[in-house]
Amino acid sequence: MAEASGAGIGVAVVGVAGRMGRMLARAVLEAPGVRLSGATVRPGHPWAGRDLGEAMGGAPIGVVVADDPLEVFARSQAVLDFTTPALTVEHSVLAAQARLVHVIGTTGLERDDLEKLAAAARHAVIVRSGNMSVGVNLLTTMTRRVAAVLGPEYDIEIVEMHHRMKVDAPSGTALMLGEAAAAGRRVNLADVTEAGRDGVTGHVATDRMLFARGALRAALWGQGRPPGQYTMIDVLGLRDADAEVPER
């Protein structure tokens, strides 16, 4: 594993002990032009106070895992956050105060959580997406355009399959595609959804590095942008194409 020294944009990873957190850290360490400025775990976690490289089973990399995000954010320009709704909201306040680019891949956010993120986005850049992979976001744009063209005689069904330990259903990706299809039809997703399975049940995607690299791309894209809420559609430059969906 590479060391976290050198110049470049400082990117922090919160919740680094989780499987996605570890993948995010690896993505930062492997990318040129960036440095891993810090990593956090919850208070009391056994990784707190340890070198991250050693905690992950490798050689030291010079990053000591912290249990206080405030000190980590103070030396960073961006933060990658795939934690929990409650923690993400807490992080959004600190990121806004530090004017960091806050990249959020957390799912399961409720209306109240989203309102708090909107408040934080008045002061800092927030990039939030249910799926950070480039391919899925291209598919989302295509879904919206196709849904706009298909008439009401067509039903749109999203079928997803996961292992039985899946955390949430529907997944963030399924919701993205559903919202894209609903937008193409000019309807509200909640008004037309007939879900076969909802709730919290288990899941982490198989190839997390796709998400990790997309999240890092979003962190770099957000540098110097005006405060506000963005998505991977913005990061990938697909917003104009998405807006070209014809009226039926």
Secondary structure, 3 states (H helix, E strand, C coil): CCCCCCCCEEEEEECCCCHHHHHHHHHHHHCCCEEEEEEECCCCCCCCCCEHHHHCCCCCCCCECECCHHHHHCCCCEEEECCCHHHHHHHHHHHHHHCCEEEECCCCCCHHHHHHHHHHCCCCEEEECCCCCHHHHHHHHHHHHHHHHCCCCCCCCCCCCCCCCEEEECCHHHHHHHHHHHHHHCCCHHHHCCCCCCEEEECCCCCHHHHHHHHHHHHHHCCCCCCEEECHHHHCCCHHHHHCCCCC
